[in-house]
Amino acid sequence: QIRDFVSVEHIAQANMLAMDSKNATGTMFNVASGKSTSIKELLETLQKITNTTDIGYEFGPNRKGDVKFGRASIEKIQKYLKYEPNISLEYGLGQTVDFLKTKTRCPPITQSAL
């Protein structure tokens, strides 16, 4: 399967551009990277970022109705809002990994805690 992954920074950028533009009124735009990445490539990038191959995964059968190839056209948002996604998948995923490393895990809720 192939997807178009977008960073939260790109989503924020697109929203800011839309708020400041008369070209956005009543118009819909695809907010995406405009690049295709396979799920396997995503896994390999995550392994590279975390410096591990010890990430468990299992490829199962395709789900009914699931899109096999996804890449959004961003030509319209580029033309009307001057949107330019400039954050690579590796950088954005690395930022996510770094953020998650700072979070502590909550202990599971037990019956006695209820």
C-alpha positions as CSV (number, residue, x, y, z in Angstrom):
1,Q,0.0,0.0,0.0
2,I,1.1,3.5,-0.8
3,R,0.1,6.6,1.0
4,D,0.7,10.4,1.0
5,F,1.8,11.3,4.5
6,V,1.7,14.9,5.7
7,S,3.1,16.5,8.8
8,V,1.1,18.5,11.3
9,E,3.3,21.5,10.4
10,H,2.0,21.3,6.8
11,I,-1.6,21.2,8.0
12,A,-1.0,24.3,10.2
13,Q,0.8,26.0,7.3
14,A,-2.1,25.4,5.0
15,N,-4.6,26.7,7.5
16,M,-2.6,29.8,8.1
17,L,-2.3,30.4,4.3
18,A,-6.0,29.9,3.9
19,M,-6.9,32.3,6.7
20,D,-4.8,35.0,5.0
21,S,-6.0,34.5,1.5
22,K,-9.1,35.6,-0.3
23,N,-8.5,32.8,-2.8
24,A,-9.5,30.2,-0.1
25,T,-13.0,31.5,0.5
26,G,-15.5,28.7,-0.4
27,T,-12.7,26.5,-1.8
28,M,-11.5,23.1,-0.8
29,F,-7.9,22.1,-1.0
30,N,-5.9,18.9,-0.6
31,V,-3.4,19.3,2.2
32,A,-0.7,16.7,1.6
33,S,2.9,16.2,0.7
34,G,2.2,15.3,-2.9
35,K,4.6,12.4,-2.5
36,S,3.9,8.6,-2.4
37,T,5.4,6.5,0.4
38,S,4.8,2.8,0.8
39,I,4.0,1.4,4.2
40,K,7.3,-0.6,3.9
41,E,9.2,2.6,3.2
42,L,7.5,4.2,6.2
43,L,8.6,1.2,8.4
44,E,12.2,1.4,7.0
45,T,12.3,5.2,7.8
46,L,11.1,4.5,11.3
47,Q,13.7,1.8,11.8
48,K,16.4,4.3,10.6
49,I,15.2,7.1,12.8
50,T,15.1,4.8,15.9
51,N,18.2,3.0,15.0
52,T,16.5,-0.4,15.4
53,T,15.3,-3.3,13.4
54,D,13.3,-4.5,16.4
55,I,10.0,-3.1,15.3
56,G,7.4,-5.8,15.0
57,Y,5.1,-5.7,12.0
58,E,2.8,-8.0,10.1
59,F,1.3,-7.4,6.7
60,G,-2.2,-8.7,6.5
61,P,-4.6,-9.1,3.7
62,N,-6.0,-6.0,2.0
63,R,-9.2,-4.7,3.6
64,K,-12.3,-4.4,1.4
65,G,-12.5,-0.9,-0.2
66,D,-9.0,0.0,1.0
67,V,-7.1,2.3,-1.4
68,K,-3.9,0.6,-2.6
69,F,-2.2,3.7,-4.0
70,G,-2.7,7.2,-2.6
71,R,-1.1,10.4,-3.5
72,A,-3.0,13.7,-3.3
73,S,-2.7,16.4,-6.0
74,I,-1.5,19.6,-4.4
75,E,-1.4,21.7,-7.6
76,K,-4.4,23.7,-6.6
77,I,-3.2,24.6,-3.1
78,Q,0.2,25.4,-4.5
79,K,-1.3,27.7,-7.2
80,Y,-3.9,29.5,-5.0
81,L,-2.2,29.6,-1.6
82,K,1.5,29.3,-2.5
83,Y,1.6,26.2,-0.3
84,E,4.9,24.3,-0.4
85,P,5.4,21.3,1.8
86,N,9.1,21.4,2.8
87,I,9.3,18.9,5.6
88,S,10.5,15.5,4.6
89,L,8.9,12.3,5.9
90,E,12.1,11.4,7.7
91,Y,12.3,14.8,9.5
92,G,8.6,14.9,10.4
93,L,8.6,11.3,11.6
94,G,11.8,12.0,13.6
95,Q,10.1,15.0,15.3
96,T,7.2,12.7,16.2
97,V,9.5,10.1,17.7
98,D,11.4,12.8,19.7
99,F,8.1,14.1,21.0
100,L,6.9,10.7,22.0
101,K,10.1,10.0,23.8
102,T,9.4,12.9,26.2
103,K,6.0,11.6,27.2
104,T,5.7,9.3,30.2
105,R,3.4,6.3,30.0
106,C,0.4,6.3,32.2
107,P,0.0,3.2,34.4
108,P,-2.9,1.0,33.3
109,I,-6.2,1.6,35.1
110,T,-7.0,-1.2,37.5
111,Q,-10.4,-2.2,38.8
112,S,-9.4,-1.0,42.3
113,A,-8.7,2.5,40.9
114,L,-12.3,2.8,39.7
